[in-house]
Amino acid sequence: MTDKEKAEKAVGLLEKEYPEAVCSLTYTDPLQLLVATRLAAQCTDKRVNTVTPALFERFPDAKAFAAAEPEEVEKYIKSCGLYKTKAKDIAAMAKMLCDVYNGVVPDSIDELVKLPGIGRKTANLIVGDIYGKPAVVVDTHCIRITARLGFHNIKDAVKIEKILRNLLPPEKSNDFCHRLVLHGRSVCGARKPKCDECCMRSICDTYKTGEREK
């Protein structure tokens, strides 16, 4: 079985195991997802979802965020960790959105990564979930699980994104990454994967070789 065939098999197995492939962050528009994803760095999605309702009520659009001092944004996001840096990035990001993009969140990765605090992981999430374009969101779950499957043995997210773009059906790639998050949380954990419960064990190199993390 080639890696491309294995990738297509993995897509099908995860689709069957997790029919609903949705982002666990709560949002109602592109800006909210952009902000929520920035807040989710080194923080759980559950925590972010408890913080954002009040945040978005106070700052309903890019113009409101752009006019805010970072210190005011900080008050709403303290429990998210690294809140000072995140507040600064959000205010600067909103200002750039207003100044350069007329308050509209860009629909391309190349433009999104120009925004303060926004990397390729967030940019891929936006173009995939908001604009319906092929996307590969390389987070810790994606890195870990695709390595265990045998697609790579590296940690470089940009290189992994390129590898997966060449292997995955473009129209399936974004949902595949969402399903990896669900699978990573419930079955393929970092410390002790539940291999006997895994829907992909038949195609997993780590399972076949018995080299499971202890």
N, C-alpha and C positions, 0 to 999 in steps of 0.2 A: 504493500500500500504506500503510495507516495504521500508526502506531507499535504499536498493539496486535497487528495482524496480523504486523508485523515481529518483535515479541517472541515470538509463538507460533512463528514460523518459526525464530527463533534457538534456542528451546528444543528443537525437533525436530532441528535440525542438530547441536547439541551432544550431544544424547542419542545420536545415531548415532555421533558421533566419539569420545565418552567414555562407553561404556555403564555403567561403574562410577563412581558419583558418591559418593565417601566422603571424610570428613574425614581429612586426613593426620596429625592428632595421634593418638597412641596413648592409649587410656583404657579403663576397664572399668566406670565408674559416672559419674553426673552430676557429682559433686564433682571427680573427676579431670579431666574435660573442662573444667570451670570454671577450675581451677587451671592446667591446661596452656595454655588460651587466654590467660589473663593473662600467663603466661610468654612467650607467642609474640609479644607486642608488641615490635617492633623487634628480632626474633630469628627465626631460621628454625625451621620446624616440626621439621626434622631434628635440630637442636641440642636443642630442647625434649625430643624423644623419647629423647635419650641421657641427659638429666638426670632425667626423671621416675621411672624405675623405682626408684632408690634413695630419691628423695624420698617416693614413695608407700609404700614399705616402712617408712620411718621414721614417716610420718604417714598412717596408713591410713584416717582418717575426719576429719570436721569437728572432733570433740572433741579429737583429737590435735593438729591444727593450731591450734586455739583456745588450747590450753594451752601452746603453744610461744612462746618469745621470738623476735622477728624475726631476731635474730642467729643463732639456730640454723638457721632456715630458709635464711638467706643462704648458709651453708656448702654447701648442696646445689645452689644455683642461680646461683652466681657467673658461670658461663660464659654465662648468658643475657642479660647486659647489664641495666643499670638494676636490678640485683639488690636493692639496698637498698630502693628504693621498692616493688618487687614483693613482697619478703618482708614488708614492713609491711602492704601491702594484703591479702596472703593470710591473714596472722594475724588481721587485723581483720575480713576477710570471713568467716572461719570462726567467729569469736566471734559475729558477728551471726547467722549461720546457726543456731548453737546457741541463742542467746538469743531470737531472734524466730521462727525457722522450725523449731524442734525438730530441727535438723541436716539438714533436707531442703532440697535446692535447689529454689527456687520454679519454677513452670511458666509464669510470665507475664513479659513484658518489663518491665512497670511495676514489678513487685516485684524483678526481677533487677537493674535499674539502681540500686536503692537500696543495693546491696552496695558496699562500698569497692572502688574500682578497676575496676568493671564498667560498661562503656558499652553502647550499643545494638548494636554489632557482636557482642560476646560474648553479649549477651542473646539476640539473634536466633539465633545458632549453637546455644545451649542449647535454646531452645524448638523449633527445627527438628529438630536431630539427636536430642535426648533425648526430647522430648515429641510429636514428629511434627506440630507445628502449622505453618501457613504462616509462612515466615520469609524475610527478605531480608538477607543478610550483606554489607554494603557495605564491602569492603576495597579496597586499592589496585588490585587486578586488576579488580574490579567497576567501580570508578570509571572506570578507564582504558578498558576495553573497551566499556562501555555508552556512553561519550562518543564513542568512535570509530564505533560503530554509528549514532550520531545521536539517541540518546534524550534527551540533555541536553548542556549545555556548561558545567556547574558543577562545583564541588569539594565542596560541602556534603553530607556523608554522610546527614544526616537528610532533606534535601530529595530526594536521589537515592533513598533508601529509599521515600519516599512515591510518587515517580514510578514506580518499578518495581513497587510493590505494585498500582498501578492498571493496569499493563500486563501483568504476568505471571499465568498461571493459578496460583491460590494453592497448589494441590497440587503444582505443579512448581517453585515459586520457590526453595525451599531447595536442591534438587539442581542447579538452574540456576546458583546462585552457586558451588557446589562445582566445577562444570564450568568456570566462568569462571576459577577459580584454576588448574586444570589447563591450560586453553587459554593463559592468560597466561604460565605458566611455559614452555610448550613452543613456542608459536607467536607470540602477540601480546605480545611483550616491550615494555618501556617505551621502550627506545632505538631499536630497529630491528625492527619487526614483520615476520614472514615472511608477507607478504600473499599471495604466490603459493601458499602451503601452507595457507591458512586456509579452513576449511569454511564460514565465514560471509561470504566476500568478495562473494557475489552480493547481499547485503543490507546491506553495510557502506558508510556514507557516505564514510568516509575512503578506502577503496579506490576507490570510484567517482570521487571528485574528484581522486585522485592526491596528496592532501595527507598523505603518509606522513612520519613522523618520520625524520630522517636520523641 
